[in-house]
Amino acid sequence: MTTQSLPVRTDTPARTTPKKPAGRARRRMLGQRAGRQHHAGPLAYVLLSITAVVSIFPLYWTLVAASTDNTRVSQTPPPLLPGPNLFGNLARAWDEAAMGKAMVNSLIVAGVIALSTVMFATLAGFAFAKLRFKGRNILLMLVIGTMMVPPQLGVVPLFMMMSELGWSQELPAVIFPTLVSAVGVFFMRQYLTEALPDELVEAARVDGAHSLRIFWSIVLPVARPAMAVLFMITFVHAWNDFFWPFVVLDMTNPTVPVALTQLSAGYVRDQSLIMAGALLGTLPLLAMFIVFGRQIVSGIMAGAVKG
């Protein structure tokens, strides 16, 4: 019995699997895709425009109300264009609220608090992020736990302490209780955990550098973007703080928020005068953001890329 072999078709194309690009070519392809600029569509511009208008409108309304009189502000509908009384109202608010001394006091208080918070928070953040010592996690939990306590609960013992020290009605009573914040410590700890490599710290240890030397030469350059952001946030918060300065200070030595209460002390409140004082208190913050805003934003972006 003979078996007949079946003919084999030679014209059928062989199946070939597509070859994956090599590693270097694939990385180059991904890099080209990542480097493409994505253009925003019309919807993105509409949403950004609405967000900008909503964000700027309170400041614009403050300017409008500060430039008119009290009768015009109370009308319905209210004015939407600035009036002619801006500089007159600003001069009245400056004199009646003693804004000159209040701004100097706020600048001292906010500057000292922001600088001390940045320095102490960076030191503590570096210790919690990169140093190994007993009780580190417990201490960190205690620091975070202080954020859950309302500050109003400590007003009475804190006021008694300031009175015993002889700092009542003085600026040190506002500065010393807020030299460092738990939020700042946690913020710097989280940033340094991601942005500062452990190998860099270990290499400095091998070279014989102690902790303060590592902090000065390695940690500070790495943490500069986060320090700029923390300084800006702390300065604005200290400048706008009202509750504790109102408790411990008086009208003879006020900060800006405390001084503004003097403008609303009458039986009939002059809304245009109050808005003029609020505008005076806001101008230093706007000037600081205009001068240092680009550096702060670039620092945030550099820190994000480094992290």
Secondary structure as a PSIPRED ss2 file (coil, helix, strand):
# PSIPRED VFORMAT (PSIPRED V4.0)

   1 M C   1.000  0.000  0.000
   2 T C   1.000  0.000  0.000
   3 T C   1.000  0.000  0.000
   4 Q C   1.000  0.000  0.000
   5 S C   1.000  0.000  0.000
   6 L C   1.000  0.000  0.000
   7 P C   1.000  0.000  0.000
   8 V C   1.000  0.000  0.000
   9 R C   1.000  0.000  0.000
  10 T C   1.000  0.000  0.000
  11 D C   1.000  0.000  0.000
  12 T C   1.000  0.000  0.000
  13 P C   1.000  0.000  0.000
  14 A C   1.000  0.000  0.000
  15 R C   1.000  0.000  0.000
  16 T C   1.000  0.000  0.000
  17 T C   1.000  0.000  0.000
  18 P C   1.000  0.000  0.000
  19 K C   1.000  0.000  0.000
  20 K C   1.000  0.000  0.000
  21 P C   1.000  0.000  0.000
  22 A C   1.000  0.000  0.000
  23 G H   0.000  1.000  0.000
  24 R H   0.000  1.000  0.000
  25 A H   0.000  1.000  0.000
  26 R H   0.000  1.000  0.000
  27 R H   0.000  1.000  0.000
  28 R H   0.000  1.000  0.000
  29 M H   0.000  1.000  0.000
  30 L H   0.000  1.000  0.000
  31 G H   0.000  1.000  0.000
  32 Q H   0.000  1.000  0.000
  33 R H   0.000  1.000  0.000
  34 A H   0.000  1.000  0.000
  35 G C   1.000  0.000  0.000
  36 R C   1.000  0.000  0.000
  37 Q C   1.000  0.000  0.000
  38 H C   1.000  0.000  0.000
  39 H C   1.000  0.000  0.000
  40 A C   1.000  0.000  0.000
  41 G C   1.000  0.000  0.000
  42 P H   0.000  1.000  0.000
  43 L H   0.000  1.000  0.000
  44 A H   0.000  1.000  0.000
  45 Y H   0.000  1.000  0.000
  46 V H   0.000  1.000  0.000
  47 L H   0.000  1.000  0.000
  48 L H   0.000  1.000  0.000
  49 S H   0.000  1.000  0.000
  50 I H   0.000  1.000  0.000
  51 T H   0.000  1.000  0.000
  52 A H   0.000  1.000  0.000
  53 V H   0.000  1.000  0.000
  54 V H   0.000  1.000  0.000
  55 S H   0.000  1.000  0.000
  56 I H   0.000  1.000  0.000
  57 F H   0.000  1.000  0.000
  58 P H   0.000  1.000  0.000
  59 L H   0.000  1.000  0.000
  60 Y H   0.000  1.000  0.000
  61 W H   0.000  1.000  0.000
  62 T H   0.000  1.000  0.000
  63 L H   0.000  1.000  0.000
  64 V H   0.000  1.000  0.000
  65 A H   0.000  1.000  0.000
  66 A H   0.000  1.000  0.000
  67 S C   1.000  0.000  0.000
  68 T C   1.000  0.000  0.000
  69 D C   1.000  0.000  0.000
  70 N H   0.000  1.000  0.000
  71 T H   0.000  1.000  0.000
  72 R H   0.000  1.000  0.000
  73 V H   0.000  1.000  0.000
  74 S C   1.000  0.000  0.000
  75 Q C   1.000  0.000  0.000
  76 T C   1.000  0.000  0.000
  77 P C   1.000  0.000  0.000
  78 P C   1.000  0.000  0.000
  79 P C   1.000  0.000  0.000
  80 L C   1.000  0.000  0.000
  81 L C   1.000  0.000  0.000
  82 P C   1.000  0.000  0.000
  83 G C   1.000  0.000  0.000
  84 P C   1.000  0.000  0.000
  85 N C   1.000  0.000  0.000
  86 L H   0.000  1.000  0.000
  87 F H   0.000  1.000  0.000
  88 G H   0.000  1.000  0.000
  89 N H   0.000  1.000  0.000
  90 L H   0.000  1.000  0.000
  91 A H   0.000  1.000  0.000
  92 R H   0.000  1.000  0.000
  93 A H   0.000  1.000  0.000
  94 W H   0.000  1.000  0.000
  95 D H   0.000  1.000  0.000
  96 E H   0.000  1.000  0.000
  97 A C   1.000  0.000  0.000
  98 A C   1.000  0.000  0.000
  99 M H   0.000  1.000  0.000
 100 G H   0.000  1.000  0.000
 101 K H   0.000  1.000  0.000
 102 A H   0.000  1.000  0.000
 103 M H   0.000  1.000  0.000
 104 V H   0.000  1.000  0.000
 105 N H   0.000  1.000  0.000
 106 S H   0.000  1.000  0.000
 107 L H   0.000  1.000  0.000
 108 I H   0.000  1.000  0.000
 109 V H   0.000  1.000  0.000
 110 A H   0.000  1.000  0.000
 111 G H   0.000  1.000  0.000
 112 V H   0.000  1.000  0.000
 113 I H   0.000  1.000  0.000
 114 A H   0.000  1.000  0.000
 115 L H   0.000  1.000  0.000
 116 S H   0.000  1.000  0.000
 117 T H   0.000  1.000  0.000
 118 V H   0.000  1.000  0.000
 119 M H   0.000  1.000  0.000
 120 F H   0.000  1.000  0.000
 121 A H   0.000  1.000  0.000
 122 T H   0.000  1.000  0.000
 123 L H   0.000  1.000  0.000
 124 A H   0.000  1.000  0.000
 125 G H   0.000  1.000  0.000
 126 F H   0.000  1.000  0.000
 127 A H   0.000  1.000  0.000
 128 F H   0.000  1.000  0.000
 129 A H   0.000  1.000  0.000
 130 K H   0.000  1.000  0.000
 131 L C   1.000  0.000  0.000
 132 R C   1.000  0.000  0.000
 133 F C   1.000  0.000  0.000
 134 K C   1.000  0.000  0.000
 135 G C   1.000  0.000  0.000
 136 R H   0.000  1.000  0.000
 137 N H   0.000  1.000  0.000
 138 I H   0.000  1.000  0.000
 139 L H   0.000  1.000  0.000
 140 L H   0.000  1.000  0.000
 141 M H   0.000  1.000  0.000
 142 L H   0.000  1.000  0.000
 143 V H   0.000  1.000  0.000
 144 I H   0.000  1.000  0.000
 145 G H   0.000  1.000  0.000
 146 T H   0.000  1.000  0.000
 147 M H   0.000  1.000  0.000
 148 M H   0.000  1.000  0.000
 149 V C   1.000  0.000  0.000
 150 P C   1.000  0.000  0.000
 151 P H   0.000  1.000  0.000
 152 Q H   0.000  1.000  0.000
 153 L H   0.000  1.000  0.000
 154 G H   0.000  1.000  0.000
 155 V H   0.000  1.000  0.000
 156 V H   0.000  1.000  0.000
 157 P H   0.000  1.000  0.000
 158 L H   0.000  1.000  0.000
 159 F H   0.000  1.000  0.000
 160 M H   0.000  1.000  0.000
 161 M H   0.000  1.000  0.000
 162 M H   0.000  1.000  0.000
 163 S H   0.000  1.000  0.000
 164 E H   0.000  1.000  0.000
 165 L C   1.000  0.000  0.000
 166 G C   1.000  0.000  0.000
 167 W C   1.000  0.000  0.000
 168 S C   1.000  0.000  0.000
 169 Q C   1.000  0.000  0.000
 170 E C   1.000  0.000  0.000
 171 L C   1.000  0.000  0.000
 172 P H   0.000  1.000  0.000
 173 A H   0.000  1.000  0.000
 174 V H   0.000  1.000  0.000
 175 I H   0.000  1.000  0.000
 176 F H   0.000  1.000  0.000
 177 P H   0.000  1.000  0.000
 178 T H   0.000  1.000  0.000
 179 L C   1.000  0.000  0.000
 180 V C   1.000  0.000  0.000
 181 S C   1.000  0.000  0.000
 182 A H   0.000  1.000  0.000
 183 V H   0.000  1.000  0.000
 184 G H   0.000  1.000  0.000
 185 V H   0.000  1.000  0.000
 186 F H   0.000  1.000  0.000
 187 F H   0.000  1.000  0.000
 188 M H   0.000  1.000  0.000
 189 R H   0.000  1.000  0.000
 190 Q H   0.000  1.000  0.000
 191 Y H   0.000  1.000  0.000
 192 L H   0.000  1.000  0.000
 193 T H   0.000  1.000  0.000
 194 E H   0.000  1.000  0.000
 195 A H   0.000  1.000  0.000
 196 L C   1.000  0.000  0.000
 197 P C   1.000  0.000  0.000
 198 D H   0.000  1.000  0.000
 199 E H   0.000  1.000  0.000
 200 L H   0.000  1.000  0.000
 201 V H   0.000  1.000  0.000
 202 E H   0.000  1.000  0.000
 203 A H   0.000  1.000  0.000
 204 A H   0.000  1.000  0.000
 205 R H   0.000  1.000  0.000
 206 V H   0.000  1.000  0.000
 207 D C   1.000  0.000  0.000
 208 G C   1.000  0.000  0.000
 209 A C   1.000  0.000  0.000
 210 H C   1.000  0.000  0.000
 211 S H   0.000  1.000  0.000
 212 L H   0.000  1.000  0.000
 213 R H   0.000  1.000  0.000
 214 I H   0.000  1.000  0.000
 215 F H   0.000  1.000  0.000
 216 W H   0.000  1.000  0.000
 217 S H   0.000  1.000  0.000
 218 I H   0.000  1.000  0.000
 219 V H   0.000  1.000  0.000
 220 L H   0.000  1.000  0.000
 221 P H   0.000  1.000  0.000
 222 V H   0.000  1.000  0.000
 223 A H   0.000  1.000  0.000
 224 R H   0.000  1.000  0.000
 225 P H   0.000  1.000  0.000
 226 A H   0.000  1.000  0.000
 227 M H   0.000  1.000  0.000
 228 A H   0.000  1.000  0.000
 229 V H   0.000  1.000  0.000
 230 L H   0.000  1.000  0.000
 231 F H   0.000  1.000  0.000
 232 M H   0.000  1.000  0.000
 233 I H   0.000  1.000  0.000
 234 T H   0.000  1.000  0.000
 235 F H   0.000  1.000  0.000
 236 V H   0.000  1.000  0.000
 237 H H   0.000  1.000  0.000
 238 A H   0.000  1.000  0.000
 239 W H   0.000  1.000  0.000
 240 N H   0.000  1.000  0.000
 241 D C   1.000  0.000  0.000
 242 F C   1.000  0.000  0.000
 243 F H   0.000  1.000  0.000
 244 W H   0.000  1.000  0.000
 245 P H   0.000  1.000  0.000
 246 F H   0.000  1.000  0.000
 247 V H   0.000  1.000  0.000
 248 V H   0.000  1.000  0.000
 249 L C   1.000  0.000  0.000
 250 D C   1.000  0.000  0.000
 251 M C   1.000  0.000  0.000
 252 T C   1.000  0.000  0.000
 253 N C   1.000  0.000  0.000
 254 P C   1.000  0.000  0.000
 255 T C   1.000  0.000  0.000
 256 V H   0.000  1.000  0.000
 257 P H   0.000  1.000  0.000
 258 V H   0.000  1.000  0.000
 259 A H   0.000  1.000  0.000
 260 L H   0.000  1.000  0.000
 261 T H   0.000  1.000  0.000
 262 Q H   0.000  1.000  0.000
 263 L H   0.000  1.000  0.000
 264 S H   0.000  1.000  0.000
 265 A C   1.000  0.000  0.000
 266 G C   1.000  0.000  0.000
 267 Y C   1.000  0.000  0.000
 268 V C   1.000  0.000  0.000
 269 R C   1.000  0.000  0.000
 270 D C   1.000  0.000  0.000
 271 Q H   0.000  1.000  0.000
 272 S H   0.000  1.000  0.000
 273 L H   0.000  1.000  0.000
 274 I H   0.000  1.000  0.000
 275 M H   0.000  1.000  0.000
 276 A H   0.000  1.000  0.000
 277 G H   0.000  1.000  0.000
 278 A H   0.000  1.000  0.000
 279 L H   0.000  1.000  0.000
 280 L H   0.000  1.000  0.000
 281 G H   0.000  1.000  0.000
 282 T H   0.000  1.000  0.000
 283 L H   0.000  1.000  0.000
 284 P H   0.000  1.000  0.000
 285 L H   0.000  1.000  0.000
 286 L H   0.000  1.000  0.000
 287 A H   0.000  1.000  0.000
 288 M H   0.000  1.000  0.000
 289 F H   0.000  1.000  0.000
 290 I H   0.000  1.000  0.000
 291 V H   0.000  1.000  0.000
 292 F H   0.000  1.000  0.000
 293 G H   0.000  1.000  0.000
 294 R H   0.000  1.000  0.000
 295 Q H   0.000  1.000  0.000
 296 I H   0.000  1.000  0.000
 297 V H   0.000  1.000  0.000
 298 S H   0.000  1.000  0.000
 299 G H   0.000  1.000  0.000
 300 I H   0.000  1.000  0.000
 301 M H   0.000  1.000  0.000
 302 A H   0.000  1.000  0.000
 303 G H   0.000  1.000  0.000
 304 A H   0.000  1.000  0.000
 305 V H   0.000  1.000  0.000
 306 K H   0.000  1.000  0.000
 307 G C   1.000  0.000  0.000
